[in-house]
Amino acid sequence: MKIRTFINEFEKFSPKELAEPGDPIGLQIGDLNAEFSKVLVTLDVRPEVVTEAIEQHCDLIFAHHPAMFRSAHNLDLSVPQNKMYAEILKHNITVYAAHSNLDAADNGMNDWLAEKIGLQHTERLLDGYVDQNHHQFGMGRIGFLDQPMSVLTFARLIKQRFELQGLRIITQDPQKEISRVAVLGGDGGKYFKQALKKGADVYVTGDVYYHTGHDMLAAGLTAIDPGHNVEKICIPKLATLFRSWQLTTDNQIQVFESQVDTNPFTFI
């Protein structure tokens, strides 16, 4: 089956129009007209992931984070990133990324995170693309816990459910009782005012900047930063989605879930 046929099916689920302006989603490297029989699903495209794809004889790497956030200024193969691109091309692998469009999709990244946290009665946190049927999409979710709990208890719950070594809490009162929770996967610190506006007691997002943490405290908002890597939830979720397609089964496409830990941080 052509990669393009597979991608067209995916883009019915998560249209490219949902992506944030300037986000380098879609085809990263390779040829959408190439034939494929094996796809590796990953959060990040790192050299170890490419090696994994080569060992599994995968023709397609489907990633959440784009492989090419920044353009290469040269093809000096002593640079690890450039060498990785060369390995991808050498082995005729195509790389495709679904980033902020997957974040904004219905039943996509932020619904998966909200479900994992245990949120009920969720709604969009941010307003984004409106389609021709006047349906509103948007990144982030906000909802309610099934029962109120303290900030500290909730933070421990997140640590356990995402199997984290550690996380960061931004709060004036760890014992404060909370029930309304906003979540936005990845780096969502700049959207904390929208979480406040929608009545969040606590905001769960990654990569919170130092001064943004101060601003959150000054505004009276509690935040929990579990890191960016919790988005690896996309690996089993996307793999399950792909395997459910008749298109995949009819064409005997094999779907592999990356086993590489791409989290750059170790907690001690």
N, C-alpha and C positions, 0 to 999 in steps of 0.2 A: 504494500500500500504506500502511496505517496505521503510524505510528511505533511504536505499541504492539506490533504483530506482530513488528517487527524487534527491539525491545528484549526481548520475551519469548524470542526465539531466542538473543539474547546471554546472557540470564540463565540459560539452561541451561548455558552454558559457564562463566559466572562469576556464581554466585548472589549476591544481595544479602546473604544470611546470612553470607558470608565476611568482610564488612567489619568493621573495628574499631568498637567502640562509640562513638557520637557522630560518626562520619565522615559528612559530608553528601553521600552519594552519591546517584545516581539522577537523577530529573528535577530540573533546576535552574530552567529557565524554559521556558514554552510549554505545549504540549498534546500529550500522548501519543496522543490520538485524531485528530490532524491527519494528513492524507495527505502523503507525501513521495516524491521521486524522486531526490534528490541528498543525499549525506551527506559532510561534511568531517570527517576524523579529525585530531585535534590532541593535543598534550601539554597545552597551556595554553589557556585562553580569555582572550585579550587583545584590545584594540581592533583591532589590526592583523589578528588572526585573524578577527574578526567582519567586517571590511572584505573580507577574502579570501572568506569565505563568501557575502557579498552579491554580490561580483563573479562568483562561480561559480554564483549562483542556487541555493545549497544551502538546503534546508528544515530540515536537522538538522545540528547540530554535536555530534560524539561526542568527548568529552575524557577524558583520564586525571585531570587535576586539576580538582576542582570549581570552577566559576565563582564560587560563593558560599560561600567558607570562613567568612566573617563576614557576619552579617546587615546590610543597609543600615538606617541609623537615620532616613534621610530619602531623598527622591528629588530632591535638589538636582542638577540636570543640569550644574552647573559642576564637579562632582566627576567625574573621568574614568571611574571604575568605574560610577557611576550612568548616565552618558551612554552607556556601552557597553550596559548593560541596556536602555536606551531604544531603541537602534539594533536590538537583537535583537528586541524586541517590535514595533517599527515595521515590520520586514521579515518578521514572522511566522515567525521561526526558533525551533525548539525546541532546547534544550541539555540534554544528558544526560552524566553523569559516572560513570565506573567507576574508583574509586580503590583503596582498600585491598582491596576484593574482587578486583580484577584482580591486585593484588600477591600475594594468597594462592591464586589459582586454579591448578589444575594446567595446565601448558603456558601459563602466563600470564607476567606481567612478570618475575618473578625467575628463571623457567626461561629466558626469552629472554636475560637478562643473563648467567646462568651459561653458557649456550651461547656467547655472544659472547666471554666471557672464555676459554672452552675447558675448562670443568670437566667431569670425568668422574665417573661413579658418584655422582650427586648425591642428596641427601636434604633434607628440610625442615630449616630452621634453627629455626623457632618452631612451636609447636603452637597451632592455632586451632580453627576450627569443625569439629565432627564431624557428618556427615550421618546420615540414617536408615539408611544401609547401613553405618554405623560406619566410614566413610572419613574419615581425618584430613586436614584442610587446614592450611595455615599459611604465613606470610610468610617470605621469605629461603630461600636454598639454601646447602648446604655440600658440597664435593666435592674432588676431587684434580686437580691439573694433570697433563698427560700426561707431564711430566718435571719434576724439581725445578729451581728456578732461584733466583737471588738476588732479594731484595726490590726492588732497583733495576732489574733486568732485567724483573721482572714489572710494575713501575710503568710502565716505558717501553712494555711490551706493551699495557697498558690505554690509555695515552695514544694509541698508534697506532691501536688497534682502534676506539676511540670518537672518533677525530679531534679530540682535545682540544688546546686551546692550552696548558693547564697543569693540574696536579693537586697535591694535598698528600699528603705521606708522613709518617706518625707512626711512628717506629721508633728503637730504640736502636742498630741495626746495619743499614745499607743493604745490606751484603754477606751478610747472613744467608741461608742456603738455606731456601726454603719449598716446600711441596708441597700442604698442605691449606688450602683457601681457602673462606671464607664470604663471601656477598654478599647485600646487602639494598638494593634500590633506594630512592632518596629519602633521607629523614632517619632513619637507623637507629642513630645513635650510642648511644642509651639501651639497645640490645640487645647491647652488646659482651660482656657477661658470658655471655650464651647462646652466643656464638661461642667464647669461651674454654672454656666447659663442654663443647662439642662437639669440642674439640681443634683449633681453627683456628690455623694459623700466622700468617695474615693475614686481616683483615676489610676488605672493600670496601664502603663506604657513603658517602653524601653528607652535607654540612652538619654535620660533626663540630664540636661546641662546644669552645671553648678548654679549659675545665676537664675536659671529658670526655677530650680528648686527653691531658692529664696523667694521668688515671686509667688510660687504656689503657697508657701507658708504664710506670706504676708496677706494673701487673698483668703486664707482660711481653708485651703483645699489640702486634703491628704492625698498622697500619691504613693504607689508601689511600683518600683522599677525592677521587673524580673529579667531584664536584659532583652536583647534583640533575638536571641537564639530560640526563644519559645515559639517562634514562627516555624520551627521545624515540624510542628503539627501538620503542616501542609503536605509533608511527604506521605504519610499513610492515607491522609484524606484524598489527595489527588490520585494516588495509586488506586484506591478503592473506586473513585469516580471513573477512572479510565477503564478499569476492569469491568465495570458495569455496562459499558457501551457495547451494543451488539456489533458495532463497527469494529471494535477491538477483537471480540471473540471470533467474528466471521473471518477476519484476516489473520487470525492466530498471532496477534501481537503480544509479545511478552513484556510485562511491566515489572521493573526492578525498583526497589526502594533503597536509596543510598544508605549505606551503613557507616559512612564517614562522619565523625563528629567535627563539624566545622566551627564550633564555638572557639574563638581565639583566646578566651579568658579561662583561667584556672583560679579558684578561690582557695586560700590557705588560712 
